[in-house]
């Protein structure tokens, strides 16, 4: 009885190999979770939008003060929220100054010095909370 010779396996051509790789990388189709998304939106409800009252133009780290260009009036004692790329905190505006002179209120268009609780950066937005 003659022994059977093993045939060498055919190697895949480059075209076939590329097609197989492409087939493996196809994304899986998932059904959207419409019902859950709608339910979550209903639970959260509409949030009151905070009004932007200014933008931080400069920060002095040693005295922990920010220079804010106002877009709306601000009073001493108002609750403000500072939000930016890495900052997000709420505080009361205790110390307002213009040219190192303490003031109780500031009008739209003025640049004021504001004592802040933590670090802020340029272009952070200041909201009235």
Protein Blocks (a to p, Z undefined) as FASTA:
>chain_A
ZZddddddddddfklmmmmmmmmmpccdddddfklmmmmmmmnopadddddfbdcfbdcf
klopacdddfbdcdehiacddddfkbccddddfbgceehiacfbdcehiacddddfbdcd
ehiacddZZ
